[in-house]
Amino acid sequence: MGRVVFCDGGLPGETVRVALDIEKKRFARGRVVEVLDESPGRVEPTCPTHRRGCGGCDLAHATKALQHEIKRRVVSDALVRIARCAPDDIERLLGTPSGAGDIDPYGYRTTVRAAINDGRAGYRKRASHEVVAASHCGIAHPLVEDMLVNGRFGPAAGPEVVFRASASTGERCALVDGDVGDVELPDDVLVTSRDELAAGRRVSMIERAAGRDWQVSIDSFFQAGPTIATALVASVAAAAGQISGLRVVDAYGGIGLFGGTVASTASDIWSVERSGSSTRDARRNLAELPATVVECAVEEWPGVAADVVIADPARSGLGKDGVTALITCAARRFVLVSCDTGSLGRDVGLLREHGYTIDSIEIVDAFPDTSHVETIVGLVRD
């Protein structure tokens, strides 16, 4: 009695029958095999690939309103339970997730990573290595879905492929782990391999987001789509406040998205990014601004004095080393962009230990139909 059971496929308030896959002393994991008492927020997923087992859209069986409530609860729990914030403070700051009116839940992804099996691209089943061939993908941009569904791959192409398209120019490219000669895609798709990139080949496209054009290389990180990038820029700008004439550090700066928008009126911009591909893009994208682009792991960067720090780390978050590096900037304002609620709670807790207090919280529903969420937290220190 009292053991926590993590259950795939259930919704809050439901009574379900669960088949357990993993059993431990303190918890178990399982999947719903029958819904006995259904939530009014449950809907039937329409995607045929999802119905055949694709593990990507793990909240496709919930209404958008219920998805927003689930994400709000998860973020609130992380900040209260892990970061040790006062529940009343979080409830006061935490609103309904934004983005519902800006991010179309269909066709928003312009970058997709897929597995290859039996000559087809597809997605893995949840908590499994088994691949479900994609016959349709509602969240993929049509230019990407075409490559995903109609592409064919021989054994030498490798186990995975990345598809990327520009919603603004129509450019398309694909990156495979193996031999490009074993790939069949439309003639307009530029296909390259990781070995070719390692040998010095450069493959990039132009995408438009947040009111300007960006160079994005095939192996550089970019948000899942331009509408998501635009929504995040607006949220980060609101959290950062007045930035004109200030020195800004854009940590984990990627291709320069926040440096080239939120910090565009700063007197001095420091963009710190470990990826060589992303830093090459950032140098081009920030060429007209007073920006210094540093190719370095944030955790190893010596730091500079700054007024504002913007940090958009990977899912693993800042961690103790990232926080230790960035507090050397002694910035009065710190904007944390997090795509994982567990690391969000830990990182906010660490920043609070260094004297920062939460000033704003915004949840951006950047990934409709999934449990993933972007949270932008503005913190200040006297």
VOGU-645214 format. One line per 3 residues: number of its first residue (from 1); their letters; for each residue x negated, y, z of C-alpha. Coordinates in steps of 0.02 Angstrom, whole numbers. Layout:
N
NUM) A) X Y Z  ...
//
This chain:
382
1) MGR) 0 0 0  -54 178 -33  -171 135 -176
4) VVF) -173 263 -317  -128 193 -488  -180 293 -641
7) CDG) -53 257 -775  -64 293 -962  103 332 -1043
10) GLP) 202 385 -890  273 557 -850  303 645 -683
13) GET) 458 584 -594  479 424 -695  498 248 -629
16) VRV) 397 131 -740  333 -46 -749  144 -49 -769
19) ALD) 22 -180 -828  -141 -160 -731  -303 -165 -830
22) IEK) -425 -118 -691  -404 -150 -505  -519 -77 -372
25) KRF) -504 -66 -184  -449 116 -183  -368 135 -355
28) ARG) -307 43 -510  -283 89 -693  -145 28 -805
31) RVV) -23 65 -945  164 82 -955  251 -71 -1026
34) EVL) 429 -18 -983  513 145 -930  647 107 -800
37) DES) 699 285 -758  658 407 -896  606 588 -876
40) PGR) 718 716 -965  555 782 -1039  516 620 -1131
43) VEP) 526 620 -1322  488 493 -1456  319 526 -1541
46) TCP) 342 550 -1728  164 510 -1787  150 335 -1862
49) THR) -35 325 -1818  8 363 -1637  143 230 -1635
52) RGC) 13 104 -1696  -97 138 -1546  -204 294 -1581
55) GGC) -265 358 -1413  -288 539 -1464  -123 626 -1427
58) DLA) -93 559 -1253  51 680 -1215  144 665 -1380
61) HAT) 286 581 -1283  320 740 -1183  410 900 -1231
64) KAL) 303 1054 -1251  379 1129 -1093  334 974 -993
67) QHE) 159 970 -1068  133 1149 -1007  195 1106 -833
70) IKR) 80 954 -823  -70 1058 -875  -27 1193 -751
73) RVV) -16 1066 -611  -182 985 -656  -274 1152 -661
76) SDA) -195 1208 -497  -242 1043 -414  -423 1057 -470
79) LVR) -442 1233 -402  -359 1193 -237  -425 1019 -204
82) IAR) -600 1029 -280  -643 1216 -275  -557 1236 -104
85) CAP) -459 1388 -159  -307 1443 -60  -147 1372 -139
88) DDI) -55 1538 -124  -196 1630 -215  -194 1506 -358
91) ERL) -5 1511 -375  -12 1701 -380  -141 1703 -519
94) LGT) -88 1552 -620  44 1582 -751  123 1474 -885
97) PSG) -5 1410 -1011  -22 1529 -1157  -50 1484 -1337
100) AGD) 119 1403 -1372  169 1547 -1485  -1 1561 -1569
103) IDP) -62 1383 -1593  46 1275 -1705  48 1098 -1633
106) YGY) 37 1033 -1811  -114 1050 -1924  -221 1152 -1806
109) RTT) -380 1046 -1808  -506 1092 -1942  -638 975 -1870
112) VRA) -608 790 -1836  -725 651 -1782  -666 479 -1837
115) AIN) -724 300 -1825  -748 191 -1980  -680 14 -1989
118) DGR) -648 -96 -2141  -682 49 -2258  -555 167 -2178
121) AGY) -571 312 -2057  -465 312 -1902  -454 338 -1715
124) RKR) -492 225 -1570  -356 157 -1459  -354 231 -1285
127) ASH) -488 153 -1174  -538 37 -1316  -664 19 -1457
130) EVV) -528 -46 -1574  -498 71 -1722  -326 117 -1789
133) AAS) -336 170 -1973  -257 341 -1996  -108 342 -2113
136) HCG) -59 515 -2050  -124 642 -1923  -6 781 -1875
139) IAH) -134 885 -1782  -263 883 -1923  -264 1025 -2049
142) PLV) -199 960 -2218  -371 981 -2296  -443 871 -2158
145) EDM) -300 747 -2157  -327 716 -2342  -507 663 -2311
148) LVN) -461 562 -2157  -321 463 -2240  -387 445 -2418
151) GRF) -574 430 -2392  -656 261 -2416  -819 206 -2336
154) GPA) -933 59 -2371  -1033 -34 -2238  -1186 75 -2264
157) AGP) -1092 236 -2222  -1110 200 -2037  -990 187 -1890
160) EVV) -926 367 -1882  -887 517 -1990  -855 701 -1952
163) FRA) -735 796 -2065  -734 986 -2069  -635 1109 -2175
166) SAS) -619 1297 -2181  -439 1355 -2168  -487 1522 -2245
169) TGE) -593 1469 -2395  -539 1289 -2424  -718 1225 -2415
172) RCA) -735 1046 -2355  -879 938 -2295  -909 770 -2213
175) LVD) -1052 706 -2107  -1088 519 -2096  -1211 423 -1989
178) GDV) -1272 318 -2136  -1286 320 -2326  -1189 455 -2420
181) GDV) -1191 343 -2574  -1068 227 -2489  -935 363 -2468
184) ELP) -786 399 -2581  -707 571 -2554  -636 704 -2672
187) DDV) -764 791 -2782  -749 957 -2689  -805 878 -2524
190) LVT) -990 903 -2485  -1050 742 -2404  -1211 735 -2304
193) SRD) -1294 621 -2177  -1380 646 -2011  -1544 589 -2088
196) ELA) -1529 725 -2222  -1497 857 -2089  -1647 795 -1989
199) AGR) -1751 813 -2147  -1703 997 -2160  -1545 1001 -2267
202) RVS) -1424 1140 -2219  -1237 1122 -2245  -1121 1261 -2188
205) MIE) -958 1347 -2230  -873 1512 -2192  -724 1515 -2074
208) RAA) -621 1665 -2022  -567 1684 -1841  -537 1827 -1720
211) GRD) -536 1953 -1863  -705 1914 -1941  -802 1784 -2041
214) WQV) -919 1655 -1964  -1052 1541 -2034  -1020 1368 -1963
217) SID) -1139 1225 -2002  -1077 1046 -2013  -1175 998 -1857
220) SFF) -1137 1155 -1755  -1004 1160 -1621  -851 1262 -1665
223) QAG) -680 1262 -1585  -557 1134 -1653  -483 1266 -1767
226) PTI) -483 1454 -1802  -318 1485 -1712  -391 1409 -1554
229) ATA) -549 1512 -1572  -445 1670 -1592  -338 1631 -1439
232) LVA) -492 1598 -1332  -574 1761 -1386  -420 1857 -1329
235) SVA) -417 1769 -1161  -603 1791 -1130  -592 1976 -1176
238) AAA) -452 2000 -1051  -552 1913 -914  -713 2008 -954
241) GQI) -631 2180 -945  -723 2337 -997  -885 2284 -1081
244) SGL) -938 2433 -1187  -1115 2487 -1150  -1150 2341 -1032
247) RVV) -1275 2198 -1045  -1190 2032 -1078  -1257 1855 -1067
250) DAY) -1163 1730 -1177  -1217 1562 -1104  -1189 1405 -1208
253) GGI) -1160 1533 -1344  -1140 1414 -1491  -1124 1504 -1658
256) GLF) -1098 1670 -1569  -908 1671 -1555  -895 1772 -1394
259) GGT) -1054 1870 -1423  -987 1928 -1592  -815 1977 -1529
262) VAS) -793 2003 -1342  -970 2074 -1323  -977 2167 -1489
265) TAS) -978 2338 -1402  -1108 2287 -1271  -1274 2379 -1265
268) DIW) -1369 2215 -1259  -1316 2035 -1292  -1412 1879 -1242
271) SVE) -1345 1720 -1325  -1419 1561 -1251  -1389 1395 -1339
274) RSG) -1489 1232 -1347  -1427 1173 -1519  -1543 1221 -1661
277) SST) -1402 1218 -1788  -1291 1330 -1682  -1430 1454 -1646
280) RDA) -1467 1469 -1832  -1283 1509 -1861  -1282 1631 -1715
283) RRN) -1431 1727 -1783  -1336 1755 -1944  -1169 1791 -1861
286) LAE) -1244 1915 -1737  -1369 1995 -1856  -1282 2165 -1854
289) LPA) -1271 2173 -1664  -1401 2210 -1528  -1416 2024 -1492
292) TVV) -1558 1912 -1438  -1524 1730 -1480  -1622 1607 -1373
295) ECA) -1636 1423 -1420  -1648 1347 -1247  -1550 1244 -1123
298) VEE) -1460 1363 -1006  -1522 1261 -858  -1703 1296 -910
301) WPG) -1680 1480 -956  -1768 1603 -840  -1625 1728 -851
304) VAA) -1612 1917 -868  -1520 2048 -767  -1344 2070 -836
307) DVV) -1178 2152 -799  -1067 2013 -867  -1096 1827 -894
310) IAD) -984 1726 -1010  -1011 1538 -996  -928 1409 -1109
313) PAR) -1014 1244 -1065  -977 1071 -1133  -853 957 -1045
316) SGL) -980 914 -911  -976 1095 -855  -1110 1205 -778
319) GKD) -1157 1093 -634  -1275 1148 -497  -1420 1180 -617
322) GVT) -1316 1288 -735  -1245 1391 -592  -1418 1412 -516
325) ALI) -1487 1475 -682  -1346 1598 -716  -1331 1677 -544
328) TCA) -1508 1745 -571  -1424 1868 -690  -1342 1947 -536
331) ARR) -1190 1991 -643  -1044 2073 -555  -921 1986 -672
334) FVL) -927 1803 -726  -808 1726 -853  -801 1536 -853
337) VSC) -722 1444 -1001  -688 1263 -956  -616 1119 -1056
340) DTG) -617 993 -912  -520 1021 -752  -636 914 -646
343) SLG) -792 1013 -691  -688 1173 -680  -649 1140 -497
346) RDV) -829 1096 -457  -903 1247 -549  -782 1372 -474
349) GLL) -822 1300 -303  -1009 1323 -334  -984 1502 -394
352) REH) -880 1541 -240  -1023 1479 -132  -1129 1615 -215
355) GYT) -1008 1754 -171  -892 1758 -322  -704 1770 -299
358) IDS) -571 1728 -427  -497 1881 -511  -397 1800 -652
361) IEI) -346 1630 -720  -274 1592 -890  -231 1422 -961
364) VDA) -237 1412 -1150  -144 1265 -1225  -279 1241 -1355
367) FPD) -242 1057 -1387  -54 1027 -1403  6 848 -1378
370) TSH) -151 804 -1279  -196 817 -1096  -347 926 -1137
373) VET) -334 1109 -1091  -444 1263 -1093  -449 1367 -934
376) IVG) -525 1541 -928  -569 1601 -753  -629 1777 -719
379) LVR) -734 1797 -560  -808 1952 -478  -942 1985 -349
382) D) -978 2145 -256
//
